[in-house]
Amino acid sequence: MGKVYFISGATRGIGLQLATQLSQADSSNTVIATARNPITSTGLKELASKQKNVHIIKLDVSSEESINGIDEQIVPLASETGIDVYISNGAIGDLTPIQDLNRQSYIDHFLTNVLGPFIGGQVSDFSPLLTGACGITKVGLNHAALQLSIQYQDEDFTVIPLHPGFVNTELANDVFNTLPENQYEVAESFRAQFITPAESASGIINNIINQVTIEDSGKFYRYDGKILPY
């Protein structure tokens, strides 16, 4: 019997690859893939047209109204078994230096990157790049995942924060292309470590989703199965 997977932020990059590989791995799997705007999510719509076990629902993890409205979309798809694996992939990233950020940018990042996974990512380890509000919220998300693993340790939940690798996505390249000149060499060193979204998704599925147990809850994993320090 297949599993029910819920993937937030499945419109492109790692999220789209996770939806693709999980749906193709077993036709009895159910993949619930979210998008802020399903109408414009061409890649995800194309996948759903080919893989009948992929179901697109509308979700904006920064919006409480949107989150409160997803129950009626999920129940018909997961009413019998519930959700087996919840993958929080939706996030935003603005690497504007901290001193140049306005209050609303901090709020938007916190709502999407920290509260979004809590009530609805990708997390990264430390780098010498100026990561602004994005970096701050990723640290917050790591701590939130650790707290969740402790809070639900007696209820058979396995909570795993993970580092998807340095992935060659449109968002990553947009970020690197806007860095100041004094960050160019650092950016290029990260680009040299790029892996494809397909490689990242495959690693996450084979090394983490298919391998971890309740005893691993709270550990910080990289896509290749290596355990990282917080």
C-alpha positions as CSV (number, residue, x, y, z in Angstrom):
1,M,0.0,0.0,0.0
2,G,1.3,3.4,-0.9
3,K,1.8,6.4,1.3
4,V,0.3,9.9,1.3
5,Y,2.8,12.6,0.8
6,F,2.1,16.3,1.4
7,I,4.6,18.7,-0.3
8,S,4.4,22.5,0.2
9,G,6.0,24.6,-2.5
10,A,5.9,22.0,-5.2
11,T,5.8,24.3,-8.3
12,R,9.4,24.1,-9.3
13,G,13.0,23.1,-8.3
14,I,13.3,20.6,-5.4
15,G,9.6,20.6,-4.6
16,L,8.6,19.7,-8.2
17,Q,11.3,17.0,-8.3
18,L,10.1,15.5,-5.0
19,A,6.5,15.4,-6.4
20,T,7.7,13.8,-9.6
21,Q,9.9,11.1,-8.1
22,L,7.5,10.2,-5.3
23,S,4.5,9.9,-7.7
24,Q,6.5,7.8,-10.2
25,A,8.0,5.5,-7.5
26,D,4.7,3.9,-6.7
27,S,1.4,4.4,-8.5
28,S,-0.4,3.7,-5.2
29,N,1.3,6.7,-3.6
30,T,-0.8,9.8,-3.2
31,V,1.1,13.1,-3.7
32,I,-0.6,16.3,-2.5
33,A,1.3,19.1,-4.0
34,T,0.7,22.7,-3.1
35,A,1.1,25.9,-5.1
36,R,0.4,29.6,-4.2
37,N,-1.2,29.9,-7.7
38,P,-2.1,26.5,-9.3
39,I,-3.3,28.2,-12.5
40,T,0.2,29.5,-13.3
41,S,2.1,26.5,-12.1
42,T,2.7,25.0,-15.5
43,G,5.3,22.4,-14.5
44,L,3.2,21.0,-11.7
45,K,0.1,21.0,-13.9
46,E,1.9,19.0,-16.5
47,L,3.1,16.5,-13.9
48,A,-0.5,16.1,-12.6
49,S,-1.8,15.5,-16.1
50,K,0.6,12.6,-16.5
51,Q,0.6,11.2,-13.0
52,K,-3.0,10.7,-11.8
53,N,-1.8,10.2,-8.2
54,V,-0.6,13.9,-8.1
55,H,-3.2,16.3,-6.7
56,I,-2.7,20.0,-6.7
57,I,-4.1,22.2,-4.0
58,K,-3.9,25.9,-3.4
59,L,-1.8,27.0,-0.4
60,D,0.1,30.1,0.7
61,V,1.9,29.2,3.9
62,S,2.3,32.9,4.8
63,S,-1.5,33.3,4.9
64,E,-3.5,32.0,7.9
65,E,-6.7,32.2,5.8
66,S,-5.2,30.0,3.1
67,I,-3.9,27.5,5.7
68,N,-7.3,27.3,7.4
69,G,-8.9,26.6,4.0
70,I,-6.9,23.6,3.0
71,D,-8.8,21.0,5.1
72,E,-11.6,20.7,2.7
73,Q,-9.1,20.1,-0.1
74,I,-7.1,17.5,1.8
75,V,-9.8,15.4,3.4
76,P,-11.0,13.7,0.1
77,L,-7.4,12.7,-0.7
78,A,-6.3,11.5,2.7
79,S,-9.4,10.8,4.8
80,E,-8.7,7.1,5.2
81,T,-5.0,7.0,6.3
82,G,-4.1,10.7,6.9
83,I,-0.8,12.1,5.8
84,D,2.2,9.8,6.2
85,V,5.0,12.2,5.2
86,Y,4.7,16.0,5.4
87,I,7.5,17.9,3.4
88,S,7.7,21.6,4.1
89,N,9.5,22.9,1.1
90,G,7.8,26.3,0.5
91,A,10.0,29.3,1.4
92,I,11.1,32.7,0.3
93,G,14.6,34.1,0.2
94,D,15.9,37.7,0.2
95,L,19.6,38.1,0.9
96,T,19.4,41.9,1.3
97,P,21.9,42.9,4.0
98,I,20.3,43.1,7.4
99,Q,20.9,46.8,7.8
100,D,19.0,47.5,4.6
101,L,15.9,45.4,5.4
102,N,12.6,46.9,6.3
103,R,10.3,45.6,9.0
104,Q,7.8,44.1,6.6
105,S,10.5,42.0,4.9
106,Y,11.4,40.4,8.3
107,I,7.7,39.7,9.0
108,D,7.2,38.2,5.5
109,H,10.2,35.9,5.9
110,F,9.2,34.8,9.4
111,L,5.6,34.1,8.4
112,T,6.7,32.0,5.4
113,N,9.9,30.3,6.5
114,V,9.3,29.7,10.2
115,L,5.5,29.8,11.0
116,G,4.6,28.4,7.6
117,P,6.1,24.9,8.3
118,F,4.8,25.1,11.9
119,I,1.1,25.7,11.1
120,G,1.0,24.5,7.5
121,G,12.3,23.8,4.3
122,Q,14.8,23.7,3.0
123,V,17.2,24.7,5.7
124,S,20.8,25.7,5.1
125,D,23.9,25.5,7.3
126,F,26.1,28.5,7.9
127,S,27.8,30.2,5.0
128,P,29.9,33.3,4.7
129,L,27.3,34.9,2.4
130,L,25.2,37.7,3.7
131,T,21.9,35.9,4.1
132,G,19.8,38.7,5.7
133,A,16.3,37.8,6.8
134,C,16.4,34.5,4.9
135,G,19.4,33.2,7.0
136,I,17.8,34.4,10.3
137,T,14.6,32.5,9.6
138,K,16.4,29.3,8.5
139,V,18.1,29.3,11.9
140,G,14.6,29.8,13.5
141,L,13.2,26.9,11.5
142,N,15.9,24.6,12.6
143,H,15.2,25.4,16.3
144,A,11.5,25.0,15.7
145,A,12.0,21.5,14.2
146,L,14.1,20.5,17.2
147,Q,11.4,21.7,19.5
148,L,8.7,19.8,17.6
149,S,10.8,16.6,17.7
150,I,10.9,16.9,21.5
151,Q,7.2,17.9,21.9
152,Y,5.9,15.0,19.8
153,Q,8.5,12.3,20.7
154,D,5.8,10.2,22.5
155,E,3.3,10.5,19.7
156,D,5.3,8.6,17.0
157,F,6.1,11.7,14.9
158,T,9.5,11.8,13.2
159,V,10.6,15.4,12.6
160,I,13.7,15.9,10.4
161,P,15.1,19.3,9.4
162,L,17.2,18.9,6.3
163,H,19.8,20.6,4.1
164,P,18.9,19.9,0.5
165,G,22.4,20.6,-0.8
166,F,23.4,23.5,-3.0
167,V,20.9,23.1,-5.7
168,N,21.0,24.7,-9.1
169,T,17.5,26.3,-9.1
170,E,16.2,29.4,-10.6
171,L,15.9,31.0,-7.2
172,A,19.5,30.2,-6.2
173,N,20.9,31.7,-9.4
174,D,18.7,34.8,-9.0
175,V,20.2,35.3,-5.5
176,F,23.8,34.7,-6.6
177,N,23.4,37.0,-9.6
178,T,22.4,39.9,-7.3
179,L,25.2,39.6,-4.8
180,P,27.7,42.5,-4.5
181,E,31.1,42.2,-6.1
182,N,32.9,41.5,-2.9
183,Q,30.8,38.3,-2.5
184,Y,31.5,37.1,-6.1
185,E,34.2,34.5,-5.2
186,V,32.1,33.1,-2.4
187,A,29.1,32.8,-4.7
188,E,31.2,31.0,-7.3
189,S,32.5,28.6,-4.7
190,F,28.9,27.6,-4.0
191,R,28.1,27.3,-7.6
192,A,30.9,24.9,-8.0
193,Q,29.1,22.6,-5.6
194,F,25.8,22.8,-7.4
195,I,23.7,19.6,-7.8
196,T,20.5,19.4,-9.8
197,P,17.0,19.5,-8.3
198,A,16.6,15.8,-9.4
199,E,19.8,14.8,-7.5
200,S,18.7,16.6,-4.4
201,A,15.2,15.1,-4.5
202,S,16.5,11.6,-5.1
203,G,18.9,12.0,-2.2
204,I,16.2,13.3,0.1
205,I,13.9,10.4,-0.8
206,N,16.5,7.5,-0.7
207,N,18.7,8.7,2.1
208,I,16.2,10.4,4.5
209,I,12.5,9.7,3.8
210,N,13.0,6.0,3.1
211,Q,15.6,5.5,5.9
212,V,14.9,7.5,9.0
213,T,13.0,6.2,12.0
214,I,11.5,7.7,15.1
215,E,14.9,7.3,16.8
216,D,16.3,9.9,14.3
217,S,13.7,12.5,15.1
218,G,15.4,15.9,15.7
219,K,18.6,15.1,13.8
220,F,19.7,17.6,11.2
221,Y,20.3,15.7,7.9
222,R,21.9,16.6,4.6
223,Y,20.3,15.3,1.4
224,D,23.1,12.6,1.1
225,G,22.3,11.2,4.6
226,K,25.1,12.9,6.5
227,I,24.1,14.2,9.9
228,L,25.0,17.8,10.4
229,P,25.6,19.8,13.6
230,Y,23.1,22.5,14.5
